[in-house]
Amino acid sequence: MREKFWRDLLPIAELEQNDVTPAKYGTLDLAVYDTTDGIFVSLAKCSHQGANLCHGYFDGKYIECPLHQGLFDARTGEPKASPATRKLIMLESRIHKGVIQIFR
């Protein structure tokens, strides 16, 4: 089993301010949310039918899926409106020396 470490994802300067930034880590497609409460990271796929959340509407707190308008709290991954019923897969993240990192 591979040991977990903080891993660099992208420089904070590349973040789309107050929006969702697509990012890749290996084979993972990620969504990086610049929320009103800080930076949060989830898998980019909607838990309902797999649409890319990076193309959804984001208001600084909630991300709306572009396919069926399911709504999620971008800080916790919790579903907030149907048809979304399953939580997003969130990754622990932090900012370290100007770089957004994930714990993997």
Secondary structure as UniProt FT lines:
FT   STRAND          6..11
FT   HELIX           12..14
FT   TURN            17..18
FT   STRAND          20..25
FT   TURN            26..27
FT   STRAND          28..35
FT   TURN            36..37
FT   STRAND          38..43
FT   TURN            47..49
FT   HELIX           53..55
FT   STRAND          57..58
FT   STRAND          62..64
FT   TURN            66..68
FT   STRAND          71..73
FT   TURN            74..76
FT   STRAND          79..81
FT   TURN            82..83
FT   STRAND          90..91
FT   STRAND          93..96
FT   TURN            97..98
FT   STRAND          99..103
//
